[in-house]
Amino acid sequence: MMSTTTAAIRLGQLRHALLVGCLLSGSAGAETLQQAWEAALTADRGLRAAQQNTAAAASLVQAAEAARLPGVSLEAGYTALDNAPTSRVELGGASQQFAVAQRESYAYRAMATLPLYTGGRITSGIEASKASLNAARYGEAGEMQELKLRVAEAFTTVLRTTQGLAVANSHVASLQAHATDVQNLFEQGVVARNDLLAAQVALADARQQAIRAANAVDITRAAYNRLLGRPLDQGVTLDEIAPQTANDPLPAVTERALRQRPELGALADQIRALRHQATAVRAETAPQVALSGGYGYQENRYQVYPGQWSATLGARWNLFDGGMANHRADAVNRQEAALQERRDDFATVIELQVRQAWLDIQETRKRVEVTQSAIAQAEENLRVNRDRYANGLATNTEVLTAETLRLVSQNNHVNALYDAVLAGLRLKRAAGEI
């Protein structure tokens, strides 16, 4: 009887050693987090949408710069009148009439217009569009970092649930060994039937926990595959991630985050774009000078020169528009001030994110150390209670309680380990370094 119990204990210790080894080392040929990122960056539709927004902003820059170039237009038309245009003159007291144009005629014109001075309207428009392009690029970078964090979280969740399933299966194996021992003792008349029933109920509960853990693995793998643009039922084998330590002091990490986060860069460029837009609106009230020229032809057999070349230097100055341009510019300036408030507020959000992630790293590091030592203690506690139970010195309840403590210690260690991994990744995201 002692040999059966000892064999079960050794089997449990072997399973625990395999579990710890699985936690500390990755599988050969398993997918790494970097590979997962590369696949997600290619497949994600949200990132592709952000890239299209960047391309659209680049096109708007080209459109704004094109305002400096000459504009060329072609016009053509055919005119039919009910009567030919006719002039009347008095010659020697007699009234005479003669046609000055045809009743039906066609005309065409080619004109080019070059803006010479716009009060800064075109220049400000270009600067506004360039700032919007930079903001779009920052937005794309932010979307990329957010995607990488989502993938990292899904990656870690798959690892967590996979190890949770391993723990659940280890729990089943341990209770199965205990139930076999109790069955043998019951058949020999050493223990009561109640001990056997309790062991069997505990084993049934462990099996349903393992079923739930297996379902969680399938769900998290499907969610992971969706992020990478793969079939939901595709097989998943992932490499382990080691927790990262935060060696830099909190103020240094916070300073880097406020300097590097793409969201703050995007807001700063949006503010700059609005500032230039307000300048462009106010420039509409400044003198607008343009040079235009071209060739026009009007069919008219009564005219000596139906075709004419022309050149015009023109100026337009809107002296009073009821204050419309100023009001529009003030509205844009207020939008700029509102965006500045949002940027300042978001800076405090980033500081909080950095602090939380940095403190989480300190917490999880301690939890990993504590739970790792607790596993060995729980294993020894289970071994002692099983040995005592086999010799009639402990109750079945004490053995089941010891097995529950072992399960809790292993789950705590798994959660502490992957909480530490996530804390490190979230700190990198908060600092804009992921």
C-alpha positions in Angstrom: 0.0 0.0 0.0 2.8 2.3 0.8 4.4 1.6 -2.7 1.1 2.7 -4.4 1.0 5.9 -2.5 4.6 6.7 -3.1 4.3 6.0 -6.8 1.3 8.4 -7.0 3.3 11.1 -5.2 6.3 10.7 -7.5 3.9 10.8 -10.5 2.5 14.1 -9.2 6.0 15.5 -8.6 7.0 14.5 -12.2 3.9 16.3 -13.6 4.8 19.4 -11.6 8.4 19.3 -12.9 7.1 19.0 -16.4 4.7 21.9 -15.8 7.5 24.2 -14.4 9.7 23.3 -17.4 6.9 24.2 -19.8 6.5 27.5 -18.1 10.2 28.3 -18.3 11.1 27.2 -21.8 9.4 27.5 -25.2 8.5 24.7 -27.6 10.7 24.1 -30.6 9.2 25.6 -33.7 6.6 27.6 -31.7 5.5 31.0 -32.9 7.2 33.9 -31.2 5.5 37.2 -30.3 7.5 39.0 -32.9 6.2 36.7 -35.6 2.7 37.2 -34.3 3.2 41.0 -34.6 4.4 40.7 -38.1 1.4 38.6 -39.1 -1.1 40.9 -37.4 0.4 44.1 -39.0 -0.1 42.6 -42.4 -3.7 41.3 -41.7 -5.3 44.0 -39.5 -8.0 46.0 -41.3 -7.9 48.8 -38.7 -4.2 49.4 -39.5 -4.9 49.3 -43.2 -7.6 51.9 -42.7 -5.1 54.1 -40.8 -2.7 53.7 -43.7 -5.4 54.9 -46.1 -6.0 57.9 -43.9 -2.3 58.7 -44.1 -2.3 58.4 -47.9 -5.3 60.6 -48.1 -3.6 63.3 -46.0 -0.5 63.1 -48.3 -2.8 63.7 -51.3 -4.3 66.7 -49.5 -0.7 68.1 -49.2 -0.2 67.8 -52.9 -3.5 69.4 -53.5 -2.6 72.4 -51.3 0.8 72.8 -53.0 -0.9 72.7 -56.4 -2.6 75.9 -55.5 0.7 77.7 -56.2 0.8 76.5 -59.8 -0.9 78.1 -62.8 -4.5 77.1 -63.4 -5.2 76.4 -67.1 -8.8 76.3 -68.4 -10.3 75.6 -71.8 -13.8 76.9 -72.8 -15.8 76.4 -75.9 -19.4 77.2 -76.9 -21.9 77.7 -79.7 -24.3 80.6 -79.6 -27.6 81.0 -81.6 -29.6 84.3 -81.4 -33.1 85.1 -82.7 -31.7 88.2 -84.4 -28.2 89.1 -85.5 -26.7 91.9 -83.4 -27.3 95.2 -85.3 -26.1 98.8 -84.7 -28.0 101.9 -85.8 -26.2 105.2 -86.7 -27.3 108.6 -88.0 -25.5 109.7 -91.1 -26.6 113.0 -92.7 -29.9 113.0 -91.0 -30.6 109.5 -92.2 -30.8 106.4 -89.9 -28.8 103.4 -91.1 -28.4 99.9 -89.6 -25.7 97.4 -90.1 -24.9 94.0 -88.5 -22.0 93.8 -86.0 -22.0 90.1 -85.3 -23.4 86.8 -86.7 -26.7 85.4 -85.5 -25.0 82.0 -85.0 -21.4 81.6 -84.0 -19.0 79.5 -82.0 -16.2 80.6 -79.6 -13.4 79.1 -77.6 -10.9 80.4 -75.1 -7.7 79.1 -73.4 -6.7 80.9 -70.2 -4.0 80.5 -67.6 -4.1 82.1 -64.1 -1.2 82.3 -61.7 -1.6 83.6 -58.2 1.1 86.1 -57.3 0.0 87.2 -53.8 -2.7 85.7 -51.5 -1.8 87.3 -48.2 -0.4 83.9 -47.0 -3.6 82.0 -47.7 -1.9 79.4 -49.9 1.2 79.1 -47.7 -0.9 78.6 -44.6 -3.0 76.0 -46.3 0.1 74.1 -47.3 1.4 74.2 -43.7 -2.0 73.1 -42.4 -2.1 70.1 -44.7 1.5 69.1 -43.8 0.6 69.2 -40.1 -2.4 67.1 -40.8 -0.2 64.6 -42.6 2.1 64.4 -39.7 -0.9 63.9 -37.4 -2.1 61.0 -39.6 1.3 59.4 -39.5 1.3 59.6 -35.7 -2.2 58.2 -35.7 -1.0 55.3 -37.9 1.9 54.7 -35.5 -0.5 54.8 -32.5 -2.8 52.3 -34.2 0.2 50.0 -34.9 1.3 50.1 -31.2 -2.3 49.5 -30.0 -2.6 46.5 -32.3 0.7 45.1 -31.1 -0.5 45.4 -27.5 -3.8 43.6 -28.4 -1.9 40.8 -30.0 0.5 40.6 -27.1 -2.5 40.4 -24.7 -4.1 37.7 -26.8 -0.7 35.9 -27.1 -0.3 36.0 -23.3 -3.9 34.9 -22.7 -3.4 31.8 -24.9 -0.2 30.9 -22.9 -2.1 31.6 -19.6 -5.1 29.3 -20.5 -2.8 26.6 -21.9 -0.8 26.5 -18.7 -4.1 26.7 -16.8 -5.2 23.5 -18.6 -1.9 21.9 -17.7 -2.6 22.7 -14.1 -6.1 21.4 -14.3 -4.9 18.2 -15.8 -2.3 17.8 -13.1 -5.1 18.3 -10.6 -7.1 15.5 -12.2 -4.1 13.2 -12.2 -3.3 13.9 -8.6 -6.9 13.3 -7.5 -7.1 10.2 -9.6 -4.1 8.8 -7.9 -5.6 9.7 -4.5 -8.9 8.1 -5.4 -7.1 4.9 -6.4 -5.4 4.8 -3.0 -8.6 5.4 -1.2 -10.3 2.7 -3.3 -7.6 0.2 -2.3 -7.9 1.2 1.4 -11.6 0.9 1.3 -11.5 -2.6 -0.2 -9.2 -3.6 2.6 -11.6 -2.2 5.1 -9.2 0.4 6.4 -11.2 3.5 5.6 -14.9 4.3 5.5 -17.0 4.5 2.3 -17.5 8.2 3.0 -13.7 8.8 2.2 -14.1 7.0 -1.1 -17.2 9.1 -2.0 -15.5 12.3 -1.1 -12.4 11.4 -3.2 -14.6 10.5 -6.2 -16.6 13.8 -5.9 -13.4 15.8 -5.7 -12.1 13.9 -8.8 -15.4 14.6 -10.7 -15.1 18.3 -9.8 -11.5 18.4 -11.0 -12.6 16.8 -14.3 -15.2 19.5 -14.9 -12.7 22.2 -14.2 -10.4 20.6 -16.8 -13.2 20.6 -19.3 -13.8 24.3 -18.7 -10.0 25.0 -18.9 -9.9 23.2 -22.3 -12.8 25.3 -23.5 -11.0 28.4 -22.5 -8.0 27.4 -24.5 -10.1 26.9 -27.6 -11.8 30.3 -27.2 -8.5 32.2 -26.6 -6.8 30.5 -29.5 -9.7 31.5 -31.8 -9.5 35.1 -30.6 -5.8 35.1 -31.2 -6.2 33.7 -34.7 -8.8 36.4 -35.5 -6.3 39.1 -34.7 -3.8 37.5 -37.1 -6.3 37.1 -39.9 -6.3 33.3 -39.7 -9.0 30.7 -39.6 -10.4 30.5 -36.1 -9.8 26.8 -35.8 -6.1 26.9 -36.9 -3.7 25.2 -34.6 -1.7 27.4 -32.3 1.7 26.7 -30.7 3.3 29.7 -29.0 6.7 30.3 -27.6 7.0 31.4 -24.0 7.6 35.0 -23.0 9.8 35.9 -20.0 8.7 38.7 -17.7 10.5 42.0 -18.2 11.9 44.0 -15.4 11.6 47.7 -15.0 15.1 48.8 -14.2 14.6 52.5 -15.1 13.2 54.8 -12.5 9.6 55.9 -12.9 10.4 59.6 -13.7 12.7 58.6 -16.5 10.0 56.3 -18.0 7.4 59.0 -17.7 9.6 61.5 -19.4 10.2 59.2 -22.3 6.5 58.4 -22.6 5.6 62.1 -22.8 8.2 62.6 -25.5 7.5 59.4 -27.5 3.8 58.6 -27.4 2.4 59.0 -30.9 -1.0 60.1 -29.6 0.5 63.3 -28.1 2.4 63.9 -31.4 -0.8 63.5 -33.3 -2.6 66.0 -31.1 0.2 68.5 -31.3 0.2 68.4 -35.1 -3.6 68.7 -35.2 -3.3 71.8 -33.1 -0.6 73.2 -35.5 -2.9 72.4 -38.4 -5.8 74.3 -36.9 -3.5 77.3 -36.2 -2.5 77.4 -39.8 -6.1 77.0 -40.9 -7.1 80.0 -38.9 -4.3 82.1 -40.6 -5.5 80.9 -44.0 -9.1 82.0 -43.2 -8.0 85.5 -42.1 -5.8 85.8 -45.2 -9.0 85.7 -47.3 -9.5 89.4 -46.4 -6.0 90.4 -47.7 -5.4 91.6 -51.2 -5.4 88.8 -53.8 -3.2 89.4 -56.8 -3.1 87.2 -59.8 -1.7 87.2 -63.4 -3.9 85.8 -66.1 -3.5 85.5 -69.8 -4.6 83.4 -72.8 -6.1 83.3 -76.2 -9.8 83.8 -77.1 -11.6 83.3 -80.4 -15.1 84.5 -81.3 -16.4 83.7 -84.7 -17.6 87.0 -86.3 -17.2 87.8 -90.0 -17.9 91.4 -89.2 -14.9 91.7 -86.9 -11.4 92.4 -88.2 -9.7 90.4 -85.5 -11.9 87.5 -84.2 -9.0 86.0 -82.3 -7.2 87.9 -79.4 -4.3 87.3 -77.1 -4.7 88.9 -73.7 -2.8 89.4 -70.4 -4.3 90.8 -67.2 -2.7 91.7 -63.9 -5.6 91.8 -61.5 -6.2 92.5 -57.8 -9.1 91.9 -55.5 -9.4 93.1 -52.0 -12.5 92.2 -50.0 -12.5 95.2 -47.6 -15.7 94.2 -45.7 -17.4 90.9 -45.4 -19.5 91.5 -42.3 -16.8 90.0 -40.1 -17.5 86.5 -41.6 -13.8 85.6 -42.1 -12.8 86.7 -38.6 -15.6 84.8 -37.0 -14.6 81.7 -38.9 -11.0 82.1 -37.9 -12.1 82.6 -34.3 -14.0 79.4 -34.5 -11.0 77.5 -35.7 -8.9 79.1 -32.9 -11.3 77.9 -30.3 -11.1 74.4 -31.8 -7.4 74.7 -31.4 -7.8 75.7 -27.8 -10.1 72.8 -27.1 -7.7 70.3 -28.7 -4.9 71.8 -26.5 -7.0 71.1 -23.5 -7.5 67.5 -24.6 -3.8 67.1 -25.2 -2.9 68.4 -21.8 -5.5 66.0 -20.2 -4.2 63.0 -22.2 -0.7 63.7 -21.0 -1.9 63.1 -17.4 -3.6 59.9 -18.6 -0.3 58.7 -20.0 1.5 59.5 -16.8 -1.1 57.4 -15.0 -0.7 54.5 -17.4 3.1 54.6 -17.0 2.8 54.7 -13.2 0.3 51.8 -13.1 2.3 49.6 -15.4 5.5 50.4 -13.6 4.0 49.6 -10.2 2.4 46.4 -11.6 5.8 45.2 -12.6 7.1 45.7 -9.0 4.0 43.9 -7.7 4.1 40.9 -10.1 7.8 40.4 -9.6 7.2 39.9 -5.9 4.2 37.7 -6.6 6.2 35.4 -8.9 8.8 34.9 -6.2 6.2 34.2 -3.5 4.1 31.9 -5.5 7.1 30.0 -6.8 8.2 29.1 -3.3 4.6 28.3 -2.4 4.4 25.6 -5.0 7.2 23.6 -3.4 5.6 24.1 0.0 2.2 22.9 -1.3 3.8 19.9 -3.0 5.5 18.9 0.3 2.4 19.5 2.3 0.4 17.2 -0.1 3.1 14.5 0.2 3.1 14.6 4.0 -0.6 14.4 4.2 -0.9 11.5 1.8 1.8 9.7 3.7 0.0 10.4 7.0 -3.3 9.3 5.5 -1.9 6.1 4.3 -0.7 5.4 7.8 -4.0 6.4 9.4 -2.6 9.6 10.9 -4.6 12.1 8.8 -8.1 12.4 7.4 -9.2 12.3 3.8 -10.3 15.9 4.2 -6.8 16.9 5.0 -5.5 15.3 1.9 -8.1 16.9 -0.3 -7.4 20.3 1.3 -3.7 19.8 0.7 -4.4 19.0 -3.0 -6.6 22.1 -3.3 -3.8 24.2 -1.8 -1.4 22.8 -4.4 -3.9 23.7 -7.2 -4.3 27.2 -5.8 -0.5 27.7 -5.5 0.1 26.6 -9.1 -2.7 28.7 -10.5 -1.4 31.7 -8.5 2.0 31.2 -9.9 0.7 30.9 -13.5 -1.3 34.1 -13.0 1.5 36.0 -11.4 3.9 35.0 -14.2 1.7 36.1 -17.0 0.6 39.2 -15.1 4.2 40.1 -14.9 4.6 39.5 -18.7 1.6 41.8 -19.4 2.8 44.5 -17.0 6.1 44.7 -18.9 4.4 44.9 -22.3 1.9 47.5 -21.1 4.7 49.6 -19.7 6.4 49.5 -23.1 3.1 50.5 -24.7 2.6 53.3 -22.2 6.1 54.6 -23.0 5.5 54.4 -26.7 8.2 51.8 -27.1 6.4 48.6 -28.0 
